[in-house]
Amino acid sequence: MTLIATLWFAVSLPFRLLFWAVAWLGRLTAVVLGFTLMVLGMALWAGPLFFVGIPLFLVGLLLTLRCLD
């Protein structure tokens, strides 16, 4: 049974590494997008478009926090 488990580990390792890398790239992209939305929301919040900036900031904050979990 150990030989089969070792063989399965060796066969599935490249796929697991690929899926792990794709998941991390997705998280990093979402964190960058969330941070950008937070900065843009704060910039709009400080100006006359605060009614657009507040929801934009909150969406960016939720997206960033969701990806850092």
N, CA, C and O atoms as CSV, one atom per row, in Angstrom:
chain,resi,resn,atom,element,x,y,z
A,1,MET,N,N,0.816,-1.199,0.000
A,1,MET,CA,C,0.000,0.000,0.000
A,1,MET,C,C,0.863,1.268,0.000
A,1,MET,O,O,0.465,2.285,-0.568
A,2,THR,N,N,2.006,1.215,0.614
A,2,THR,CA,C,2.874,2.379,0.662
A,2,THR,C,C,3.411,2.731,-0.717
A,2,THR,O,O,3.571,3.908,-1.040
A,3,LEU,N,N,3.689,1.723,-1.526
A,3,LEU,CA,C,4.182,1.969,-2.877
A,3,LEU,C,C,3.132,2.680,-3.724
A,3,LEU,O,O,3.457,3.588,-4.489
A,4,ILE,N,N,1.889,2.273,-3.588
A,4,ILE,CA,C,0.811,2.915,-4.342
A,4,ILE,C,C,0.625,4.358,-3.884
A,4,ILE,O,O,0.420,5.248,-4.709
A,5,ALA,N,N,0.694,4.594,-2.580
A,5,ALA,CA,C,0.551,5.954,-2.060
A,5,ALA,C,C,1.705,6.838,-2.524
A,5,ALA,O,O,1.489,8.000,-2.867
A,6,THR,N,N,2.913,6.313,-2.539
A,6,THR,CA,C,4.070,7.082,-3.001
A,6,THR,C,C,3.959,7.385,-4.491
A,6,THR,O,O,4.266,8.496,-4.924
A,7,LEU,N,N,3.525,6.414,-5.266
A,7,LEU,CA,C,3.349,6.614,-6.701
A,7,LEU,C,C,2.268,7.665,-6.972
A,7,LEU,O,O,2.433,8.533,-7.829
A,8,TRP,N,N,1.173,7.575,-6.235
A,8,TRP,CA,C,0.100,8.551,-6.403
A,8,TRP,C,C,0.571,9.958,-6.015
A,8,TRP,O,O,0.219,10.935,-6.675
A,9,PHE,N,N,1.357,10.058,-4.958
A,9,PHE,CA,C,1.909,11.346,-4.545
A,9,PHE,C,C,2.793,11.929,-5.643
A,9,PHE,O,O,2.709,13.121,-5.939
A,10,ALA,N,N,3.629,11.108,-6.242
A,10,ALA,CA,C,4.543,11.568,-7.290
A,10,ALA,C,C,3.787,11.988,-8.553
A,10,ALA,O,O,4.181,12.942,-9.225
A,11,VAL,N,N,2.713,11.285,-8.874
A,11,VAL,CA,C,1.942,11.600,-10.084
A,11,VAL,C,C,1.120,12.876,-9.882
A,11,VAL,O,O,1.012,13.697,-10.794
A,12,SER,N,N,0.548,13.042,-8.703
A,12,SER,CA,C,-0.338,14.180,-8.483
A,12,SER,C,C,0.388,15.453,-8.050
A,12,SER,O,O,-0.222,16.522,-8.023
A,13,LEU,N,N,1.671,15.364,-7.711
A,13,LEU,CA,C,2.400,16.534,-7.230
A,13,LEU,C,C,2.429,17.695,-8.228
A,13,LEU,O,O,2.165,18.826,-7.821
A,14,PRO,N,N,2.733,17.481,-9.502
A,14,PRO,CA,C,2.738,18.640,-10.425
A,14,PRO,C,C,1.377,19.322,-10.547
A,14,PRO,O,O,1.306,20.543,-10.681
A,15,PHE,N,N,0.311,18.550,-10.502
A,15,PHE,CA,C,-1.024,19.137,-10.605
A,15,PHE,C,C,-1.359,19.932,-9.351
A,15,PHE,O,O,-1.947,21.009,-9.439
A,16,ARG,N,N,-0.992,19.413,-8.197
A,16,ARG,CA,C,-1.240,20.145,-6.961
A,16,ARG,C,C,-0.429,21.426,-6.906
A,16,ARG,O,O,-0.922,22.451,-6.435
A,17,LEU,N,N,0.802,21.384,-7.379
A,17,LEU,CA,C,1.625,22.596,-7.409
A,17,LEU,C,C,1.054,23.635,-8.372
A,17,LEU,O,O,1.070,24.831,-8.082
A,18,LEU,N,N,0.557,23.179,-9.501
A,18,LEU,CA,C,-0.053,24.090,-10.471
A,18,LEU,C,C,-1.309,24.734,-9.902
A,18,LEU,O,O,-1.503,25.943,-10.031
A,19,PHE,N,N,-2.161,23.931,-9.274
A,19,PHE,CA,C,-3.376,24.478,-8.679
A,19,PHE,C,C,-3.050,25.428,-7.535
A,19,PHE,O,O,-3.736,26.435,-7.357
A,20,TRP,N,N,-2.020,25.127,-6.761
A,20,TRP,CA,C,-1.597,25.994,-5.675
A,20,TRP,C,C,-1.110,27.344,-6.217
A,20,TRP,O,O,-1.429,28.397,-5.665
A,21,ALA,N,N,-0.336,27.294,-7.301
A,21,ALA,CA,C,0.178,28.532,-7.891
A,21,ALA,C,C,-0.950,29.380,-8.469
A,21,ALA,O,O,-0.941,30.601,-8.320
A,22,VAL,N,N,-1.909,28.755,-9.121
A,22,VAL,CA,C,-3.044,29.492,-9.690
A,22,VAL,C,C,-3.876,30.120,-8.572
A,22,VAL,O,O,-4.338,31.253,-8.707
A,23,ALA,N,N,-4.068,29.400,-7.483
A,23,ALA,CA,C,-4.828,29.941,-6.352
A,23,ALA,C,C,-4.114,31.147,-5.746
A,23,ALA,O,O,-4.762,32.140,-5.414
A,24,TRP,N,N,-2.805,31.077,-5.599
A,24,TRP,CA,C,-2.062,32.207,-5.043
A,24,TRP,C,C,-2.067,33.401,-5.989
A,24,TRP,O,O,-2.164,34.542,-5.537
A,25,LEU,N,N,-1.967,33.161,-7.275
A,25,LEU,CA,C,-2.037,34.274,-8.232
A,25,LEU,C,C,-3.411,34.942,-8.201
A,25,LEU,O,O,-3.518,36.164,-8.306
A,26,GLY,N,N,-4.442,34.146,-8.057
A,26,GLY,CA,C,-5.790,34.697,-7.943
A,26,GLY,C,C,-5.948,35.542,-6.697
A,26,GLY,O,O,-6.543,36.619,-6.743
A,27,ARG,N,N,-5.418,35.059,-5.578
A,27,ARG,CA,C,-5.495,35.826,-4.340
A,27,ARG,C,C,-4.710,37.125,-4.440
A,27,ARG,O,O,-5.184,38.177,-4.012
A,28,LEU,N,N,-3.518,37.054,-5.001
A,28,LEU,CA,C,-2.703,38.264,-5.127
A,28,LEU,C,C,-3.370,39.296,-6.041
A,28,LEU,O,O,-3.336,40.495,-5.766
A,29,THR,N,N,-3.967,38.820,-7.116
A,29,THR,CA,C,-4.675,39.721,-8.021
A,29,THR,C,C,-5.858,40.371,-7.316
A,29,THR,O,O,-6.093,41.569,-7.475
A,30,ALA,N,N,-6.595,39.601,-6.547
A,30,ALA,CA,C,-7.748,40.150,-5.835
A,30,ALA,C,C,-7.314,41.127,-4.746
A,30,ALA,O,O,-7.996,42.124,-4.512
A,31,VAL,N,N,-6.196,40.863,-4.079
A,31,VAL,CA,C,-5.705,41.794,-3.063
A,31,VAL,C,C,-5.299,43.116,-3.712
A,31,VAL,O,O,-5.611,44.186,-3.189
A,32,VAL,N,N,-4.612,43.046,-4.838
A,32,VAL,CA,C,-4.208,44.281,-5.537
A,32,VAL,C,C,-5.444,45.045,-6.013
A,32,VAL,O,O,-5.504,46.267,-5.878
A,33,LEU,N,N,-6.415,44.346,-6.561
A,33,LEU,CA,C,-7.640,45.004,-7.009
A,33,LEU,C,C,-8.400,45.614,-5.834
A,33,LEU,O,O,-8.890,46.739,-5.929
A,34,GLY,N,N,-8.498,44.881,-4.730
A,34,GLY,CA,C,-9.179,45.405,-3.550
A,34,GLY,C,C,-8.485,46.627,-2.983
A,34,GLY,O,O,-9.140,47.598,-2.603
A,35,PHE,N,N,-7.161,46.586,-2.924
A,35,PHE,CA,C,-6.420,47.739,-2.420
A,35,PHE,C,C,-6.598,48.943,-3.338
A,35,PHE,O,O,-6.739,50.072,-2.867
A,36,THR,N,N,-6.593,48.705,-4.628
A,36,THR,CA,C,-6.808,49.792,-5.587
A,36,THR,C,C,-8.201,50.403,-5.419
A,36,THR,O,O,-8.360,51.622,-5.474
A,37,LEU,N,N,-9.196,49.559,-5.218
A,37,LEU,CA,C,-10.544,50.064,-5.000
A,37,LEU,C,C,-10.640,50.858,-3.699
A,37,LEU,O,O,-11.352,51.859,-3.632
A,38,MET,N,N,-9.926,50.414,-2.669
A,38,MET,CA,C,-9.930,51.157,-1.409
A,38,MET,C,C,-9.303,52.539,-1.585
A,38,MET,O,O,-9.841,53.534,-1.098
A,39,VAL,N,N,-8.179,52.600,-2.273
A,39,VAL,CA,C,-7.519,53.892,-2.491
A,39,VAL,C,C,-8.390,54.809,-3.339
A,39,VAL,O,O,-8.538,55.991,-3.029
A,40,LEU,N,N,-8.962,54.269,-4.401
A,40,LEU,CA,C,-9.845,55.071,-5.250
A,40,LEU,C,C,-11.082,55.524,-4.478
A,40,LEU,O,O,-11.532,56.659,-4.632
A,41,GLY,N,N,-11.626,54.644,-3.655
A,41,GLY,CA,C,-12.783,55.011,-2.835
A,41,GLY,C,C,-12.464,56.115,-1.848
A,41,GLY,O,O,-13.277,57.017,-1.644
A,42,MET,N,N,-11.276,56.059,-1.224
A,42,MET,CA,C,-10.888,57.119,-0.295
A,42,MET,C,C,-10.686,58.444,-1.033
A,42,MET,O,O,-11.042,59.507,-0.524
A,43,ALA,N,N,-10.112,58.370,-2.235
A,43,ALA,CA,C,-9.907,59.593,-3.012
A,43,ALA,C,C,-11.250,60.222,-3.390
A,43,ALA,O,O,-11.407,61.441,-3.330
A,44,LEU,N,N,-12.197,59.402,-3.772
A,44,LEU,CA,C,-13.517,59.936,-4.118
A,44,LEU,C,C,-14.289,60.375,-2.881
A,44,LEU,O,O,-15.074,61.321,-2.936
A,45,TRP,N,N,-14.065,59.688,-1.770
A,45,TRP,CA,C,-14.738,60.019,-0.520
A,45,TRP,C,C,-14.321,61.408,-0.037
A,45,TRP,O,O,-15.132,62.139,0.532
A,46,ALA,N,N,-13.066,61.768,-0.261
A,46,ALA,CA,C,-12.564,63.068,0.175
A,46,ALA,C,C,-13.053,64.201,-0.723
A,46,ALA,O,O,-12.995,65.366,-0.331
A,47,GLY,N,N,-13.526,63.878,-1.900
A,47,GLY,CA,C,-13.980,64.899,-2.831
A,47,GLY,C,C,-15.493,65.015,-2.833
A,47,GLY,O,O,-16.167,64.577,-1.901
A,48,PRO,N,N,-16.003,65.599,-3.870
A,48,PRO,CA,C,-17.448,65.809,-3.938
A,48,PRO,C,C,-18.250,64.540,-4.270
A,48,PRO,O,O,-19.475,64.540,-4.157
A,49,LEU,N,N,-17.574,63.474,-4.674
A,49,LEU,CA,C,-18.282,62.238,-5.028
A,49,LEU,C,C,-18.248,61.228,-3.888
A,49,LEU,O,O,-17.995,60.045,-4.113
A,50,PHE,N,N,-18.501,61.689,-2.667
A,50,PHE,CA,C,-18.403,60.800,-1.515
A,50,PHE,C,C,-19.445,59.685,-1.547
A,50,PHE,O,O,-19.221,58.612,-0.986
A,51,PHE,N,N,-20.594,59.933,-2.206
A,51,PHE,CA,C,-21.629,58.894,-2.286
A,51,PHE,C,C,-21.198,57.737,-3.188
A,51,PHE,O,O,-21.778,56.655,-3.108
A,52,VAL,N,N,-20.204,57.939,-4.036
A,52,VAL,CA,C,-19.624,56.853,-4.840
A,52,VAL,C,C,-18.406,56.270,-4.122
A,52,VAL,O,O,-18.133,55.073,-4.220
A,53,GLY,N,N,-17.685,57.114,-3.411
A,53,GLY,CA,C,-16.456,56.683,-2.757
A,53,GLY,C,C,-16.680,55.748,-1.591
A,53,GLY,O,O,-15.891,54.826,-1.381
A,54,ILE,N,N,-17.737,55.962,-0.827
A,54,ILE,CA,C,-17.986,55.126,0.342
A,54,ILE,C,C,-18.250,53.672,-0.058
A,54,ILE,O,O,-17.597,52.783,0.487
A,55,PRO,N,N,-19.176,53.384,-0.985
A,55,PRO,CA,C,-19.378,51.983,-1.370
A,55,PRO,C,C,-18.159,51.379,-2.065
A,55,PRO,O,O,-17.872,50.193,-1.904
A,56,LEU,N,N,-17.453,52.189,-2.828
A,56,LEU,CA,C,-16.266,51.689,-3.506
A,56,LEU,C,C,-15.195,51.289,-2.495
A,56,LEU,O,O,-14.547,50.255,-2.650
A,57,PHE,N,N,-15.012,52.102,-1.469
A,57,PHE,CA,C,-14.070,51.768,-0.413
A,57,PHE,C,C,-14.492,50.500,0.313
A,57,PHE,O,O,-13.653,49.644,0.595
A,58,LEU,N,N,-15.774,50.365,0.618
A,58,LEU,CA,C,-16.255,49.191,1.348
A,58,LEU,C,C,-16.110,47.914,0.519
A,58,LEU,O,O,-15.762,46.864,1.061
A,59,VAL,N,N,-16.372,47.990,-0.773
A,59,VAL,CA,C,-16.193,46.817,-1.642
A,59,VAL,C,C,-14.724,46.421,-1.700
A,59,VAL,O,O,-14.395,45.237,-1.625
A,60,GLY,N,N,-13.847,47.398,-1.831
A,60,GLY,CA,C,-12.418,47.104,-1.832
A,60,GLY,C,C,-11.946,46.521,-0.524
A,60,GLY,O,O,-11.121,45.607,-0.507
A,61,LEU,N,N,-12.468,47.045,0.585
A,61,LEU,CA,C,-12.105,46.524,1.903
A,61,LEU,C,C,-12.566,45.090,2.071
A,61,LEU,O,O,-11.806,44.246,2.546
A,62,LEU,N,N,-13.796,44.805,1.690
A,62,LEU,CA,C,-14.309,43.437,1.815
A,62,LEU,C,C,-13.551,42.466,0.912
A,62,LEU,O,O,-13.270,41.334,1.308
A,63,LEU,N,N,-13.227,42.905,-0.285
A,63,LEU,CA,C,-12.477,42.046,-1.199
A,63,LEU,C,C,-11.076,41.747,-0.663
A,63,LEU,O,O,-10.599,40.615,-0.748
A,64,THR,N,N,-10.428,42.762,-0.117
A,64,THR,CA,C,-9.090,42.570,0.437
A,64,THR,C,C,-9.126,41.656,1.651
A,64,THR,O,O,-8.316,40.736,1.767
A,65,LEU,N,N,-10.064,41.908,2.555
A,65,LEU,CA,C,-10.155,41.066,3.737
A,65,LEU,C,C,-10.547,39.632,3.412
A,65,LEU,O,O,-10.092,38.695,4.067
A,66,ARG,N,N,-11.372,39.467,2.423
A,66,ARG,CA,C,-11.776,38.106,2.007
A,66,ARG,C,C,-10.589,37.318,1.454
A,66,ARG,O,O,-10.486,36.111,1.674
A,67,CYS,N,N,-9.708,37.990,0.746
A,67,CYS,CA,C,-8.563,37.305,0.148
A,67,CYS,C,C,-7.450,37.062,1.150
A,67,CYS,O,O,-6.635,36.161,0.955
A,68,LEU,N,N,-7.398,37.838,2.206
A,68,LEU,CA,C,-6.348,37.645,3.208
A,68,LEU,C,C,-6.739,36.608,4.260
A,68,LEU,O,O,-5.914,36.235,5.094
A,69,ASP,N,N,-7.970,36.147,4.228
A,69,ASP,CA,C,-8.440,35.161,5.203
A,69,ASP,C,C,-7.771,33.836,5.030
A,69,ASP,O,O,-8.057,32.898,5.774
